[in-house]
């Protein structure tokens, strides 16, 4: 059978593409139709209407294209959804009991998954184009694609009550990428929901970010606050953040389906030694140049030094160890208001009252940023996630 003849057989073509995907190292692969899924669009509209997106304005700007694959590319007929396992070797929650160490989400401890997935997707794309004379477009997270609903429709997993994808084979630990194609491939059967009555992911959330099962208020989510949120983090969330400085794996880590997950064999996703249990004092000392050097090739680099050190200072303020107070004090005159504000907050938490009063007397008079001044005087600089001003 010729390649063009195979392309006219939706089942044969799908099987050939999925087999090649697995030969390239993808641990999960499935096919979904590029047809619209109205229920996915409605879920997104509710999320945006309720204000749950927070600062992520691009979700509203691209909502129409996200809800309909063919709005993104009208010629698309099928979507091949691919997954790479990044299962951690150790319990992601183990460092929460070591407050002078920073907790970095498991997905960000290795190389940037965008680069790894794109490279492998390009190889699959070349196979599809060369074998079936079809057109393709590939996407990894940065395009307006509703990855998790597509993955569910492709049979790879289902959106759990924490809104993340859950797989019976890989638990919570899959990176996703998509290959849109003009081929009309036989779709896989959608994966059913297997969460049952379990609510461990909802109950463990430190900031109560789930108003209901399958609903996430991103404004309350530590991953959103430490990665996406560009401003000052509201007082109501700081203590609950603990020593989580980039992302949060709590709801993922407690999922019972992780008992079937395996440690990743992808070299690129293995954790870098310096990111597995970093000392908060070391991270607080990073200037912009050193930050960019250390996090080159890491998704953390996108956050930028100021926001990252903001997170580190919140963790320092939560650690209860006065020996790291000097790390906060050194940043009271930092060029970034984000950093200065959290240096004040951390100093207030760790310094004896008389020492903090002396710090305020020497630094506050020269301060010009209103939010930092509010921190010096002990009030809340921002509104809460609900939009109501806090005292």
N, C-alpha and C positions, 0 to 999 in steps of 0.2 A: 504493500500500500504506500502510495506517495505521500509526501508531507502535506501537499495541498488537499489530498483526499482525506488524510487524517484530520486536517483542520475542519472538514465538513462533518466529522463525527464528534459531537460534543463530549461524549464519554471518553473516547480514545485520546483526544487532544488533552482533556483535563488530566487523565491518568499519566500521560507522558510528561506534562508540565510539573505535576506534583512529584513524580518520581525524580525528575531532574532537580527540583528544589531540595529534596531530601539528600540527593547526592552532593549538593553544595553545602550541606551542613545545617539546613533549616530543620529544627526539631518539630515544628508544627506547620502544616500547610493545608489550605482548603480554598474552595471557590464559592463566591457569592454572586448573585446576579447584580448587575449595575442598576437595576430598576429602583425606583424610589421606595422607601419604607416610611410611610406616613407616621407610624408610631415613633420612630427615631426623631423625626423633625418635631413632633409634638413635645417629646421629652426635653429637647433642647430649648424650645420656646418657653416652656414652663420654668426651666432653669434660669433663663435670662430674665423673664418677667418678674420673678421673685427676687432678682438682684443678686443671686448666688454667685455670679461670675466675678464680683468685686472689680478689681482693676483690669481684668482681662477683656478690654473693650474690643479686641479683634474678634472675639467670639460673636458679638453682635454684628460686626461689619461683614462677617463671612457666613452668617447663619444660613442664608439661602443656599449657598453652595455646599455647606456641610451636610445639610439634610437630604441632598439629592446628588448622588455621584455623577449623573449626567449633566447636572448644572455646572459641575467642575470641568467635565469633558464630555460633550454631547455624543461623540462617537463611541464611547465606552459601552461594551455589552456585558463584560464580566470583570470581576475583581478577584485576583488571586491574593489571598491574605497569608502572610508568612510570619512565623514566630521563631525567635531565638531565646533559648533558655538562659537566664542569668541567675539561677538558683544559688543563694549564698551557702558557703560551707559551714557557717556558724549562725547561731540564733541572732538575728538582727537586734534583739532587745537586750542583749547581755550587757552592753555598755551603759545602759540607763542607771545601773547601780554604781557607776564610777563617775561621779559628778565633775571631776576635773578633766575628764576626757570628752571630746566632742563626738557626737553620734552623727554620722553621715549616712544617708540612705544607701542601701545596698546597690541600687542601680548606678550610683554615681561614684563608686569606689574604683572602678576600672576605667577603660577608655570610653570616650563618648560613643554611645551606641548608634547615634545617627550615622557616623562615619562607617562603622562596621556593617550596619544593615544596608546602607546605600551601596557599598562596594559589592556585597553579595547579590543584591537585587539587580545591579547592572549586569552581572554575569547571567542571571536568570533571564533578564530582558533580551540579551544577545541570543540566548538559546531560542526564545519564543519567536523573535523576529527572523532569525536564520532558518528555523525549522518550519514555521507556519506562514511566513510572509505576512505577519500581522503587525499592527501598530501597538505600541505600549507606552505607558507613562508610569513612572514609579514615584512613590511618596513614602516619607518617613517622618511622621509627626509634625513637621513644619508646615504642611499644606492643610487646607481646610477639609479634612477627611475625618469622619466619625469612625475611628478605628475599632473601638470595642464593639459597637453594634454590628459592624461588618464582620468582625471575627466571630461573633456569635452566629451570624447567618451562615458563615462558612464552616461551622461545626467545630471550631477550635476551642471554644469555651463559652461561658455565659457571663453577663454582667452580674457580679455578686451584690449583696446588700450594701457593700461599701462602694459600689459603682465601678470598681475595677474588674478586669477580666479574671475569671477563675477557670482553670483547666483541670480536668480529672487526671491528666498525666503530669502536668507541670505546676500545679497549684497556682500561686499568685505571681510567678516569676517568668513572665514572657515579655520580651520586646516585640513590637509589631511593626510590620511594614506592608505596603500594598503595591501590587502591580495591576494597574488598569489596562485592559486590552480590548481591541476590537473583535477578538474571537468570541463566538457564542459558545461558551463552555457549559457543560452540565454542572449545575450547582450542587454543593454538598447539602446534606440535611442539617438544618439548624440545631444547635445544641440546646437541650432543655435546661431549665434552672434546677440545680441540685443543692440549693442552700437549705431547703427544708425549714425547720423551726429554729435553726442556729442563728444567733445574733452576737457571737463573740466579737466580730469586727466592729459592731455598733457600740457595744458596751465598753470596749477598751479605749475608745477615742478620748484623748486627754482634754480636748476642747469642745466636746459635744458638737461635732461638725455635721452629724447626721440627724436632720429633723425628723426623718422617717426612713425605714428601709428603702434602699434604692434611691435615696435623695441625699445629695451632698451640698452643704452650704460652704462653698470654697472659701468664703471670707473667714471662716472659723478653722480652716484646715491648716495644720502646721506646715504641710508641704507647700501650700499656697503662700502662707505668710513668710516662709524662709526663702522661697525661690522666686515667686512671681510678684509679690507685693513690694512696691518700690518705696513706700514711705515709712513713717514710724509705725511700729507694731503696737497695737492698743494694749494698755496696761492689763486688761482682763485676761490676756492670753499669755503673758510673759512667764509667770510662774509655772503654768501648765506645760510650757515648752521644755522645761527641764534643761537637759544638755543636748537637745536635738538642734543641730546647727545648719543642716541642709537636708530638707525633706523629713519624712516620718514614715516608718514602716510598720507601725503598730497594728493597723487594721489588716495589713497584708500578712504579717508574721503569725497572727493567731488563727488564721484560717485552717480548719481541720484538713482540707484537701491538700495542704502542703506535705502531709505524710507520704504522698506519692511523688513529691518533687525530688529531683536529684541535683546535686551540685553541678554548676555549669562546667563544661569542659572547654568552653571558649577561652583561649588564652587572653584575649583582649578584655574579657569581663572579670578576670581574676582581680581581686582587690590589690591595689598598690599598698605596700607596707605602711607608707606614711599617712594613709587615709583610714586605716582600720581602727586605730585608737589614738588619734592625735591629741596632744596636750593643748588645752585651751590657751595656756599662757604663750605657747609657741605661735598659735594661729593669730592671737591678738597682736602680735608684733609684726605682722605682714604689712609691708607697704605695697603700693600698686604694682611696681615692677616685680617684686618677689612673688606676689600673688599670681601674676600672669605667668611667671616662669614655672611655679610649682603646679599650677592647674592647666598648663598647656595640654591640649588633647583631652580635657575633662569637661563634662557638662557644667561643672561648677564655675568654670571661667565665665560663662554667660551672665552669671549673677553680678559679677563685678566685686572688687575688693570692698567697697564701702558697705554694701548690703551684707556681704558675707561676715565682715567684722562686726557689723550691727548684731547679727545672730550670735556670734561668738561672745560678745559682751553680755547678751541676755543670759547665755549659759553660765558665764562667769558670775553674774549676779545671783544665779540660782544655786551655785555650787556649795555655798556655805563655808568655804575655805578662805580665810583671810590671807593666806599666803599668796593668793593670786590677785589681791587687791592692787598691788603695784602695776599689774598689767592694765587694769582699768584706769588708774590714775595717770598713766603715761599718755592716755588717749583723750584726756579732758580738753586738750588744746588741738585736737586733730582738725584737719582742714574740712572734714565732712560733718555737717550738722547731724546726719544719721548716726555717725560714730560718736560724736560728742554727747549726744543725748543719751545713748545707751551706756556710755562711760560714766555719766552722772548717775544713772539709775543703778548700775552695778556698784559704784562706789557707795551710794546711799545704803545698799543692801549689805555691804561687807564691812564698811568702816564704822568704828565707834562713833557715837553722836558728836562728840567734841572734835574728832578728826574730820568728820564730814563738814561740820560747821566751818572749820578752818579752810577746807577746800573751797567751799562756796564763797567765803569772803575773799579768797584770792582769785577765783576764776569767774564767778558770776558777773561782777561789775563790767567786765570786758566783753561779755557775751552779747551778740546782736541777733541771734536767731530766736524767734519767739518760742518754738517748740523746745529748744534746749533750755531756755529760761524757765519754762514751765516745769521741766524736770528738776531744775535746781530748787524750785520752790515747792515741789512735791505734788503737783496736780497732774491731771491726765491731759496729754497733748493732743489726743485725737478722739474722734467719736468711736463708739463701740461698733461691732459688726452689724448690729441692728440699726445703726444710724442715730441712736439716741445718745445724747451727750452724757458723759459720766462725770461724777463729781471729782 
